Amino acid sequence: MTATPAPRRRGRPARTDTEEGPGARERILAAARAEFARHGYDKASIRGIAKGAGVDPALVHHYFGPKEKIFAAAVEVDFAPALEAPAVVVASGREQVGQRLTSFFLQLWEDPVSREPLLAIVRSAVANETAATVFRDLVSSRLMLRIADELDVPEAGLRSELAAAQLVGVTMLRYVIKVEPLASADLDQVVALVAPAVQRHLAGD
Amino acid sequence: MTATPAPRRRGRPARTDTEEGPGARERILAAARAEFARHGYDKASIRGIAKGAGVDPALVHHYFGPKEKIFAAAVEVDFAPALEAPAVVVASGREQVGQRLTSFFLQLWEDPVSREPLLAIVRSAVANETAATVFRDLVSSRLMLRIADELDVPEAGLRSELAAAQLVGVTMLRYVIKVEPLASADLDQVVALVAPAVQRHLAGD
């Protein structure tokens, strides 16, 4: 993202430098992430995002468009660490892919700094169809298709999603619903038990 | 549950037969399930439940107590089909348990009649900590502990939850987020690919 200011359009009211300075877009994006994390997609509002960024609501719309586009931009930032997963698959080699991907994904959820934004996205996507669509498109295009491209198995697309399903289910039960003994189990033990299932989905038997 | 009316307490105002008749508890429970399904745990209200049942809010509290207790009663009814899972495990035998449990669980989600109440519970549990606690306690005591009791493997509790995680993740990606190709894949194909992972969690390698 460059910070080059867009040329001023005819008909838009003049704004102060503070509002439209080079940092405005970044401030709006940060405020949007906070707003969606705090209130979820349903209850988040462009007005709330504008207030958080200290700008006029029209400027939020000018930079990002309607609420689902702002959500997409916010999810892209919050989900950025998870988007490293295809690189992990590429770097792992066939024998290690289950172990490395399981360890990578659960580490993201183990650390509250990366967990909280992911949790906020999942909550929004489960609660709201529009948020689910935005999330699905990102996960498909930036994650699952890329991982499937690296796999040399029949039904690579389906298999990569079943591996993802195993990991998503573990995060749901361990970090969201917090079912015991899974919620308190040692991370290494969980990885050791989950990795073979992920390995078999991704690499075949 | 018997329909024997509770003895009238001193100090409570007299009510009409319509309000307190033998069907009142059942009407309240049905209204509660509809209210939680429509609005989620957060936004559901005792007032809304009372209105749906055609009774005074005090009667809702009299029968069920505070909101989380009403939610627990509603979840118990909506989740009843899933609570057959331990019986499926018992009936399956060691060789067939992955196949039978996977098929049983995904069939519940395939049918909109059983899917919609389950989806409403999951949405409430993901969005709200109190709802998650109610759901967790039910899943632990009525589902996971009973399945673990039937398994003759080390770490049976943890392993039964990892099997559940595989199934929960598939339902999340297939029925909630609707990621392709998983969302449109033939059910038999999905069961065939998922069952071995569930089998290995439950029965060991």
HADDOCK unambig.tbl for C-alpha pairs under 7 A between the chains (distance, minus, plus):
assign (segid A and resid 123 and name CA) (segid B and resid 126 and name CA) 6.06 0.50 0.50
assign (segid A and resid 123 and name CA) (segid B and resid 127 and name CA) 5.82 0.50 0.50
assign (segid A and resid 125 and name CA) (segid B and resid 177 and name CA) 6.97 0.50 0.50
assign (segid A and resid 126 and name CA) (segid B and resid 123 and name CA) 6.07 0.50 0.50
assign (segid A and resid 126 and name CA) (segid B and resid 176 and name CA) 6.48 0.50 0.50
assign (segid A and resid 127 and name CA) (segid B and resid 123 and name CA) 5.81 0.50 0.50
assign (segid A and resid 132 and name CA) (segid B and resid 177 and name CA) 5.39 0.50 0.50
assign (segid A and resid 136 and name CA) (segid B and resid 177 and name CA) 6.12 0.50 0.50
assign (segid A and resid 136 and name CA) (segid B and resid 179 and name CA) 5.84 0.50 0.50
assign (segid A and resid 140 and name CA) (segid B and resid 179 and name CA) 6.83 0.50 0.50
assign (segid A and resid 157 and name CA) (segid B and resid 181 and name CA) 6.62 0.50 0.50
assign (segid A and resid 158 and name CA) (segid B and resid 181 and name CA) 5.84 0.50 0.50
assign (segid A and resid 158 and name CA) (segid B and resid 182 and name CA) 5.66 0.50 0.50
assign (segid A and resid 161 and name CA) (segid B and resid 182 and name CA) 6.76 0.50 0.50
assign (segid A and resid 162 and name CA) (segid B and resid 170 and name CA) 6.59 0.50 0.50
assign (segid A and resid 165 and name CA) (segid B and resid 166 and name CA) 6.07 0.50 0.50
assign (segid A and resid 165 and name CA) (segid B and resid 169 and name CA) 4.01 0.50 0.50
assign (segid A and resid 165 and name CA) (segid B and resid 170 and name CA) 4.98 0.50 0.50
assign (segid A and resid 165 and name CA) (segid B and resid 173 and name CA) 6.54 0.50 0.50
assign (segid A and resid 166 and name CA) (segid B and resid 165 and name CA) 6.06 0.50 0.50
assign (segid A and resid 166 and name CA) (segid B and resid 166 and name CA) 4.25 0.50 0.50
assign (segid A and resid 166 and name CA) (segid B and resid 169 and name CA) 5.59 0.50 0.50
assign (segid A and resid 168 and name CA) (segid B and resid 169 and name CA) 5.19 0.50 0.50
assign (segid A and resid 169 and name CA) (segid B and resid 165 and name CA) 4.02 0.50 0.50
assign (segid A and resid 169 and name CA) (segid B and resid 166 and name CA) 5.60 0.50 0.50
assign (segid A and resid 169 and name CA) (segid B and resid 168 and name CA) 5.19 0.50 0.50
assign (segid A and resid 169 and name CA) (segid B and resid 169 and name CA) 3.90 0.50 0.50
assign (segid A and resid 170 and name CA) (segid B and resid 162 and name CA) 6.61 0.50 0.50
assign (segid A and resid 170 and name CA) (segid B and resid 165 and name CA) 4.98 0.50 0.50
assign (segid A and resid 173 and name CA) (segid B and resid 165 and name CA) 6.54 0.50 0.50
assign (segid A and resid 176 and name CA) (segid B and resid 126 and name CA) 6.47 0.50 0.50
assign (segid A and resid 177 and name CA) (segid B and resid 125 and name CA) 6.98 0.50 0.50
assign (segid A and resid 177 and name CA) (segid B and resid 132 and name CA) 5.39 0.50 0.50
assign (segid A and resid 177 and name CA) (segid B and resid 136 and name CA) 6.14 0.50 0.50
assign (segid A and resid 179 and name CA) (segid B and resid 136 and name CA) 5.84 0.50 0.50
assign (segid A and resid 179 and name CA) (segid B and resid 140 and name CA) 6.82 0.50 0.50
assign (segid A and resid 181 and name CA) (segid B and resid 157 and name CA) 6.62 0.50 0.50
assign (segid A and resid 181 and name CA) (segid B and resid 158 and name CA) 5.83 0.50 0.50
assign (segid A and resid 182 and name CA) (segid B and resid 158 and name CA) 5.65 0.50 0.50
assign (segid A and resid 182 and name CA) (segid B and resid 161 and name CA) 6.76 0.50 0.50
assign (segid A and resid 197 and name CA) (segid B and resid 197 and name CA) 5.52 0.50 0.50
